[in-house]
Amino acid sequence: MPEALLIPVENQVRELDARLLLACVAARREILSIIGPKREVESRIATFPRSIFLSKSLRIGKRKFFPISRKLGHEIVAWDEEALVHLPPQTYFSRRLSAVGMEYVSHLFAWGEDNAELWRQYSELPAEIPIHVTGNPRGDLLRPEIRVFYQRDAEEIRNRYGDFILINTNFNHVNAFYPAQNLFHPVKQPGEEAKFGQAARGMTREYAEGLRDHKQAVLEDFQRLIPDLEKSFPDYNIVVRPHPTENQEIYHTIATRCQRVHVTNEGNVVPWVMATRALIHNGCTTGVEAYVMRVPAISFRETVNDYYDYGFYQLPNRLSHQCFDFAELREKLGKILVGEIGSAGGDKREALVNHHLAALDGPLACERIVDVLAEMVDGLSHVPKQPFRDRLEGWLEATKRRVERSFAPYLPGSLKSPEFLRHRYPSISLEEMRARVARFQQVLGDDGELKVDQIGGKLFQISG
């Protein structure tokens, strides 16, 4: 029987709370969870007893890690964190899926029918792999009965910023934490052909160049938008919340020239959406989250390229009010702020969100996922361990990989520097983890107390 459910977290502010909710639901079914930074969970994979590893992606990088995990006796299940707002199918397949890695996956969990349909189009999808349309734990956080978890946080945000307009950005393709993480590396000489950056992996040059040009133009629109909003709405603060892997310097520079512009990436986005009077974005997943929470959202589309706007970002744009110049935005936002207009609505939008995001009512996505995991636990108790030779090979390969990855962040030009890793996953105390778990227990209506222990580094164990 597996000892634990291994839950890696890459971007703490975006993923940790949803994963904790999953761990709490799993504990109710007597499934112990180990949760912590993705890099640390993967590096220590050979130290865990036989477990179920929950992967947040199916990217090509998994072609090495998944076989090692299976040799060690671990089962692998997966969803794709980026499959709610996704690239066009062929680009998505080359960028987000690994045919080699998927051979080692036992179960897939889809955000909704759109995600499941997307995967079914993949010509190299293993025929025997089941796709469960469960929804995602991040969707659970948006439901009224669960988002009360953030009520206190939302109140603290309102106390700090008063009435504010929230701007969420997603320009990590052209304004990444490190330039090499962009779609293209910076050129050194005029006329030089730019080399692919990390974000262009799996894209054709034509697609990547077009996306770069479009996103750069939209970024420039937002650079003008932020101070214009401050001038047009003097009774409101402006809070800019960059994408977790964006370079925030450009926004801090704008803020220094303004009086009421604040830049922060603090905590999960849900309480910020709860606290704001209105959200402004362009193609950002937060537009979907705001729609589900019935918070007014505007997609600012001063620069339009329907090939990318509807081939990539159509879901958040269509679920929002759309404005195509600042005058239109100013008028629409003014009506929202005085209560004349609420969140975008209509039967077509409701059908669209339900097609993309399951478990908006009924059992939680976490409960649906744990139903599958519990069956796996029962079934695996009758499966013999991996042969000793396989486990030894897995241990040797995992140890070699761990040593190599321990040095990699310190190499010149590394995109996984200690600074970046701390940015993605800051330290969190045992007391804070216990407090979060206790709050989730209260939200779930569970009287039983869960045990939370720190088991080394940034890893925590959650059990009933």
C-alpha positions as CSV (number, residue, x, y, z in Angstrom):
1,M,0.0,0.0,0.0
2,P,1.4,3.5,-0.9
3,E,2.8,5.3,2.1
4,A,1.8,8.7,0.9
5,L,0.5,11.0,-1.7
6,L,3.4,13.2,-2.9
7,I,2.2,16.7,-3.8
8,P,4.8,19.0,-5.4
9,V,4.2,22.8,-5.6
10,E,6.0,25.0,-8.1
11,N,4.5,28.5,-7.7
12,Q,3.6,28.9,-4.0
13,V,1.2,31.8,-4.3
14,R,-0.8,30.1,-7.1
15,E,-0.8,26.5,-6.1
16,L,-0.1,25.8,-2.4
17,D,-3.5,26.5,-0.9
18,A,-5.3,24.4,-3.5
19,R,-2.8,21.5,-2.9
20,L,-3.3,21.9,0.9
21,L,-7.1,21.6,0.4
22,L,-6.5,18.3,-1.5
23,A,-4.2,17.0,1.3
24,C,-6.9,17.8,3.8
25,V,-9.6,15.9,1.8
26,A,-7.1,13.0,1.3
27,A,-6.5,12.9,5.0
28,R,-10.2,12.4,5.6
29,R,-9.8,9.2,3.5
30,E,-6.8,8.1,5.6
31,I,-4.3,9.0,2.8
32,L,-1.2,10.7,4.1
33,S,0.2,13.5,2.0
34,I,3.7,15.0,1.7
35,I,3.7,18.5,0.3
36,G,6.4,21.0,-0.6
37,P,8.5,22.6,-3.4
38,K,8.4,20.6,-6.6
39,R,12.2,20.6,-6.8
40,E,12.6,19.3,-3.3
41,V,10.0,16.6,-3.7
42,E,11.5,15.4,-6.9
43,S,15.1,15.5,-5.6
44,R,14.1,13.3,-2.6
45,I,12.0,10.9,-4.6
46,A,14.2,7.9,-3.7
47,T,13.8,8.5,0.0
48,F,10.0,8.1,0.1
49,P,8.3,4.8,0.6
50,R,6.1,3.6,-2.2
51,S,3.7,6.5,-3.0
52,I,1.5,8.2,-5.5
53,F,3.2,11.1,-7.2
54,L,0.9,13.9,-8.3
55,S,2.5,15.7,-11.3
56,K,1.3,19.2,-12.2
57,S,2.4,18.8,-15.8
58,L,3.2,16.3,-18.6
59,R,6.1,18.3,-20.2
60,I,9.1,16.8,-21.9
61,G,11.2,17.2,-18.8
62,K,9.2,14.4,-17.2
63,R,10.6,11.9,-19.7
64,K,13.5,11.3,-17.4
65,F,11.9,11.7,-14.0
66,F,8.8,9.5,-14.6
67,P,10.8,6.3,-15.5
68,I,13.0,6.8,-12.4
69,S,9.9,7.2,-10.2
70,R,8.3,4.0,-11.6
71,K,11.5,2.0,-11.0
72,L,11.3,3.1,-7.4
73,G,7.8,1.7,-7.2
74,H,5.8,5.0,-7.2
75,E,2.6,5.4,-9.2
76,I,2.2,8.6,-11.2
77,V,-1.0,10.6,-11.7
78,A,-1.2,14.0,-13.4
79,W,-3.0,17.1,-14.4
80,D,-1.8,20.0,-16.4
81,E,-1.7,23.3,-14.5
82,E,-1.8,25.2,-17.9
83,A,-4.6,23.3,-19.6
84,L,-7.5,25.6,-18.5
85,V,-6.2,28.6,-20.6
86,H,-4.2,26.7,-23.2
87,L,-2.4,27.1,-26.5
88,P,-3.9,25.9,-29.8
89,P,-3.8,22.1,-29.9
90,Q,-0.7,21.4,-32.0
91,T,1.4,24.0,-30.2
92,Y,0.0,22.8,-26.9
93,F,1.0,19.2,-27.7
94,S,4.5,20.0,-28.7
95,R,5.0,22.3,-25.7
96,R,3.1,20.7,-22.9
97,L,3.0,16.9,-23.6
98,S,5.6,14.3,-23.6
99,A,4.7,11.0,-25.3
100,V,7.5,9.2,-23.5
101,G,6.5,10.6,-20.1
102,M,2.8,9.8,-20.5
103,E,3.6,6.1,-20.9
104,Y,4.3,6.1,-17.1
105,V,1.2,7.9,-16.0
106,S,-1.7,5.9,-14.5
107,H,-4.5,8.5,-14.4
108,L,-5.1,12.0,-15.8
109,F,-7.3,14.6,-14.1
110,A,-8.9,17.2,-16.4
111,W,-10.1,20.7,-15.5
112,G,-13.2,20.1,-17.6
113,E,-14.5,18.7,-20.8
114,D,-12.5,21.1,-22.9
115,N,-9.3,19.8,-21.3
116,A,-10.4,16.2,-21.8
117,E,-11.3,16.8,-25.4
118,L,-7.9,18.5,-26.0
119,W,-6.0,15.4,-24.6
120,R,-8.1,13.0,-26.7
121,Q,-6.9,14.8,-29.8
122,Y,-3.3,13.9,-29.0
123,S,-2.2,11.2,-31.4
124,E,0.2,9.7,-28.9
125,L,-2.1,9.5,-25.9
126,P,-1.8,6.0,-24.5
127,A,-5.0,4.1,-25.3
128,E,-5.3,2.6,-21.8
129,I,-4.9,5.8,-19.8
130,P,-8.2,7.0,-18.1
131,I,-9.1,10.7,-18.2
132,H,-11.2,11.8,-15.2
133,V,-13.1,15.0,-15.7
134,T,-12.8,16.0,-12.0
135,G,-12.1,19.7,-12.1
136,N,-9.1,21.1,-10.3
137,P,-8.5,22.0,-6.7
138,R,-7.8,25.6,-7.8
139,G,-11.4,25.7,-8.9
140,D,-12.6,24.5,-5.5
141,L,-11.1,27.7,-3.9
142,L,-13.5,29.8,-6.0
143,R,-16.7,28.1,-4.7
144,P,-18.6,30.1,-2.1
145,E,-18.4,27.5,0.6
146,I,-14.6,27.2,0.3
147,R,-13.5,30.7,-0.5
148,V,-14.7,31.8,3.0
149,F,-11.2,30.4,3.8
150,Y,-10.0,33.8,2.5
151,Q,-12.5,36.0,4.2
152,R,-10.1,37.3,6.8
153,D,-7.4,37.8,4.2
154,A,-9.8,39.8,2.0
155,E,-10.8,42.0,4.9
156,E,-7.1,42.7,5.7
157,I,-6.5,43.6,2.1
158,R,-9.5,46.0,2.1
159,N,-8.2,47.6,5.3
160,R,-4.8,48.1,3.8
161,Y,-5.8,49.4,0.3
162,G,-9.3,50.7,0.8
163,D,-11.3,50.8,-2.5
164,F,-9.0,49.6,-5.2
165,I,-8.9,48.4,-8.8
166,L,-6.9,45.2,-9.4
167,I,-4.7,44.8,-12.5
168,N,-3.5,41.3,-13.1
169,T,-0.7,40.9,-15.7
170,N,0.5,37.9,-17.6
171,F,3.5,39.1,-19.6
172,N,6.0,36.4,-18.5
173,H,6.5,35.6,-22.2
174,V,8.2,39.0,-22.8
175,N,8.9,40.2,-19.2
176,A,10.2,37.1,-17.4
177,F,12.1,37.0,-14.2
178,Y,15.2,36.4,-16.3
179,P,15.5,37.5,-20.0
180,A,16.4,34.0,-21.0
181,Q,13.0,32.8,-19.8
182,N,11.2,34.9,-22.4
183,L,10.2,33.7,-25.8
184,F,13.5,35.0,-27.2
185,H,16.9,35.9,-25.8
186,P,17.8,39.5,-26.1
187,V,19.9,40.2,-29.3
188,K,23.3,41.7,-29.0
189,Q,23.6,43.3,-32.4
190,P,21.0,45.1,-34.5
191,G,19.6,42.8,-37.2
192,E,20.7,39.7,-35.4
193,E,18.2,36.8,-35.4
194,A,17.0,36.2,-31.8
195,K,17.5,32.8,-30.4
196,F,14.6,30.9,-28.7
197,G,14.2,31.5,-25.0
198,Q,12.7,29.0,-22.5
199,A,9.1,30.2,-23.1
200,A,9.3,29.3,-26.9
201,R,10.0,25.6,-26.3
202,G,7.7,23.6,-28.5
203,M,6.6,26.6,-30.7
204,T,7.4,27.3,-34.3
205,R,9.4,30.4,-34.9
206,E,6.5,32.0,-36.7
207,Y,4.1,31.4,-33.8
208,A,6.6,32.5,-31.2
209,E,7.5,35.7,-33.1
210,G,3.9,36.6,-33.5
211,L,3.1,35.9,-29.9
212,R,6.1,38.0,-28.8
213,D,5.1,40.9,-30.9
214,H,1.5,40.8,-29.6
215,K,2.4,40.4,-26.0
216,Q,5.0,43.2,-26.2
217,A,2.4,45.5,-27.6
218,V,-0.2,44.6,-24.9
219,L,2.5,45.1,-22.2
220,E,3.1,48.6,-23.6
221,D,-0.7,49.2,-23.5
222,F,-0.7,48.3,-19.8
223,Q,2.3,50.5,-19.1
224,R,0.2,53.4,-20.3
225,L,-3.0,52.1,-18.7
226,I,-1.7,52.1,-15.1
227,P,-1.0,55.8,-14.7
228,D,-4.0,56.7,-16.8
229,L,-6.3,54.8,-14.4
230,E,-4.8,56.5,-11.4
231,K,-5.5,59.9,-13.0
232,S,-9.1,59.0,-14.1
233,F,-10.2,57.4,-10.8
234,P,-8.7,59.6,-8.0
235,D,-10.8,58.0,-5.3
236,Y,-9.3,54.5,-5.9
237,N,-6.0,52.8,-5.3
238,I,-4.5,50.8,-8.2
239,V,-3.0,47.4,-7.2
240,V,-0.8,45.7,-9.8
241,R,-0.4,42.0,-9.4
242,P,2.3,40.6,-11.8
243,H,2.4,37.0,-13.0
244,P,4.4,34.8,-10.5
245,T,7.3,34.5,-12.9
246,E,7.3,38.0,-14.2
247,N,10.0,40.6,-13.5
248,Q,8.3,43.2,-11.4
249,E,10.8,46.0,-11.9
250,I,8.8,47.6,-14.8
251,Y,5.8,48.0,-12.5
252,H,7.7,49.3,-9.6
253,T,9.2,51.9,-11.9
254,I,5.7,53.1,-12.9
255,A,4.6,53.1,-9.2
256,T,7.4,55.5,-8.2
257,R,5.9,58.0,-10.6
258,C,2.4,57.6,-9.2
259,Q,0.8,58.2,-5.8
260,R,-1.7,55.4,-5.5
261,V,-0.2,52.6,-7.5
262,H,1.0,49.5,-5.5
263,V,2.8,46.4,-6.8
264,T,2.5,43.1,-5.0
265,N,2.5,39.4,-5.6
266,E,1.6,38.5,-2.0
267,G,-0.5,35.4,-1.3
268,N,-3.1,33.6,-3.4
269,V,-5.0,35.7,-5.9
270,V,-8.5,34.7,-4.6
271,P,-8.7,37.1,-1.6
272,W,-7.4,39.9,-3.9
273,V,-10.2,39.3,-6.3
274,M,-12.7,39.1,-3.4
275,A,-11.4,42.4,-2.1
276,T,-11.3,44.4,-5.3
277,R,-14.0,46.6,-6.8
278,A,-13.0,45.5,-10.3
279,L,-10.4,43.4,-12.1
280,I,-8.6,44.5,-15.3
281,H,-6.6,42.0,-17.4
282,N,-5.9,40.8,-20.9
283,G,-6.1,37.0,-21.4
284,C,-5.3,36.2,-17.8
285,T,-6.6,33.2,-15.9
286,T,-7.7,35.5,-13.2
287,G,-10.5,36.6,-15.6
288,V,-11.9,33.1,-15.3
289,E,-11.6,33.1,-11.5
290,A,-13.3,36.5,-11.3
291,Y,-16.2,35.3,-13.5
292,V,-16.8,32.3,-11.2
293,M,-16.7,34.5,-8.2
294,R,-19.0,37.0,-9.9
295,V,-16.5,39.9,-9.5
296,P,-16.6,42.4,-12.4
297,A,-13.7,41.9,-14.8
298,I,-12.6,43.9,-17.9
299,S,-10.4,42.5,-20.6
300,F,-8.5,45.6,-21.9
301,R,-7.8,44.8,-25.6
302,E,-6.4,48.0,-27.0
303,T,-4.2,45.9,-29.2
304,V,-6.1,43.1,-30.9
305,N,-4.8,40.0,-32.6
306,D,-7.6,37.5,-32.8
307,Y,-5.2,34.7,-33.8
308,Y,-3.7,34.8,-30.3
309,D,-6.5,36.4,-28.4
310,Y,-9.0,33.6,-29.3
311,G,-6.5,30.9,-30.2
312,F,-4.9,31.1,-26.8
313,Y,-6.7,33.5,-24.5
314,Q,-10.3,33.2,-25.6
315,L,-11.7,31.8,-22.3
316,P,-10.7,34.7,-19.9
317,N,-11.4,37.3,-22.6
318,R,-14.9,36.0,-23.4
319,L,-15.9,35.7,-19.7
320,S,-15.1,39.4,-19.2
321,H,-16.4,42.7,-20.3
322,Q,-14.2,43.7,-23.3
323,C,-13.0,47.2,-23.9
324,F,-10.9,48.2,-26.9
325,D,-9.6,51.6,-25.9
326,F,-9.1,53.6,-22.8
327,A,-12.2,55.8,-23.2
328,E,-14.4,52.7,-23.4
329,L,-12.7,51.2,-20.4
330,R,-13.0,54.4,-18.4
331,E,-16.8,54.5,-19.1
332,K,-17.4,50.8,-18.4
333,L,-15.3,50.9,-15.2
334,G,-17.0,54.0,-14.0
335,K,-20.4,52.2,-14.3
336,I,-19.0,49.2,-12.5
337,L,-17.7,51.3,-9.6
338,V,-21.1,53.0,-9.0
339,G,-23.0,49.7,-9.3
340,E,-24.7,50.2,-12.6
341,I,-22.9,47.1,-14.1
342,G,-21.9,43.9,-12.5
343,S,-19.9,41.0,-13.7
344,A,-20.3,39.7,-17.2
345,G,-23.1,37.2,-17.6
346,G,-25.4,35.4,-20.0
347,D,-26.2,31.8,-20.9
348,K,-23.4,31.6,-23.5
349,R,-20.8,32.5,-20.9
350,E,-22.2,30.1,-18.4
351,A,-22.1,27.3,-20.9
352,L,-18.6,28.2,-21.8
353,V,-17.3,28.2,-18.2
354,N,-19.1,24.9,-17.5
355,H,-17.5,23.3,-20.5
356,H,-14.0,24.3,-19.3
357,L,-14.3,24.0,-15.6
358,A,-15.9,21.0,-13.9
359,A,-17.0,20.7,-10.2
360,L,-18.4,24.2,-9.8
361,D,-21.1,22.5,-7.8
362,G,-21.7,19.1,-6.3
363,P,-18.7,17.2,-4.9
364,L,-15.5,19.2,-4.8
365,A,-12.8,18.6,-7.4
366,C,-10.6,17.4,-4.5
367,E,-13.2,14.9,-3.5
368,R,-13.5,13.6,-7.0
369,I,-9.8,13.3,-7.3
370,V,-9.4,11.5,-4.0
371,D,-12.1,9.0,-5.0
372,V,-9.8,7.9,-7.8
373,L,-6.7,7.9,-5.5
374,A,-8.5,5.9,-2.8
375,E,-9.3,3.2,-5.5
376,M,-5.6,3.2,-6.5
377,V,-4.6,2.8,-2.9
378,D,-6.9,-0.2,-2.5
379,G,-5.7,-1.8,-5.8
380,L,-2.0,-1.2,-5.2
381,S,-2.1,-3.1,-1.9
382,H,-2.3,-6.3,-4.0
383,V,0.4,-5.3,-6.4
384,P,3.9,-6.7,-5.6
385,K,6.8,-4.4,-5.2
386,Q,9.1,-3.5,-8.0
387,P,12.0,-6.1,-8.5
388,F,15.1,-5.2,-6.4
389,R,17.1,-4.6,-9.5
390,D,14.7,-2.0,-10.7
391,R,14.6,-0.3,-7.4
392,L,18.4,-0.2,-7.2
393,E,18.6,1.3,-10.7
394,G,16.0,3.8,-9.8
395,W,17.9,4.8,-6.6
396,L,21.1,5.2,-8.5
397,E,19.5,7.3,-11.2
398,A,17.6,9.4,-8.7
399,T,20.7,10.0,-6.6
400,K,22.7,11.0,-9.7
401,R,19.9,13.4,-10.8
402,R,19.7,14.9,-7.3
403,V,23.4,15.6,-7.1
404,E,23.4,17.2,-10.6
405,R,20.3,19.3,-9.7
406,S,21.8,20.4,-6.4
407,F,24.7,22.1,-8.3
408,A,22.7,23.4,-11.3
409,P,21.2,26.5,-9.6
410,Y,24.7,27.8,-8.9
411,L,26.0,27.5,-12.4
412,P,26.4,30.7,-14.4
413,G,23.3,31.5,-16.5
414,S,21.0,29.1,-14.5
415,L,17.3,29.8,-14.9
416,K,16.8,28.0,-11.6
417,S,19.0,30.2,-9.4
418,P,18.5,30.2,-5.6
419,E,17.0,33.7,-6.0
420,F,14.4,32.5,-8.5
421,L,13.6,29.4,-6.5
422,R,13.0,31.5,-3.4
423,H,10.8,33.9,-5.4
424,R,8.7,30.9,-6.6
425,Y,8.6,29.2,-3.2
426,P,9.4,31.3,-0.1
427,S,10.0,29.6,3.2
428,I,6.8,28.9,5.2
429,S,6.8,28.0,8.9
430,L,5.3,25.0,10.5
431,E,3.0,27.2,12.5
432,E,1.7,28.8,9.3
433,M,1.1,25.5,7.7
434,R,-0.8,24.2,10.7
435,A,-2.9,27.4,10.8
436,R,-3.8,27.0,7.1
437,V,-4.7,23.3,7.5
438,A,-6.8,24.1,10.6
439,R,-8.7,26.8,8.6
440,F,-9.4,24.4,5.8
441,Q,-10.7,21.9,8.4
442,Q,-13.1,24.5,9.7
443,V,-14.2,25.4,6.2
444,L,-14.8,21.7,5.4
445,G,-16.8,21.3,8.6
446,D,-14.4,18.6,10.0
447,D,-14.2,18.3,13.7
448,G,-11.2,16.0,13.6
449,E,-7.7,17.6,14.0
450,L,-5.2,16.8,11.3
451,K,-1.5,16.3,12.1
452,V,1.0,18.5,10.3
453,D,4.7,17.8,10.7
454,Q,7.8,19.3,9.1
455,I,9.9,16.4,7.8
456,G,13.0,18.3,6.6
457,G,13.7,21.3,4.4
458,K,10.4,22.8,3.2
459,L,8.5,19.5,3.2
460,F,5.5,18.9,5.4
461,Q,3.5,15.7,6.1
462,I,-0.3,15.9,6.6
463,S,-2.2,13.0,8.1
464,G,-5.4,12.2,10.0
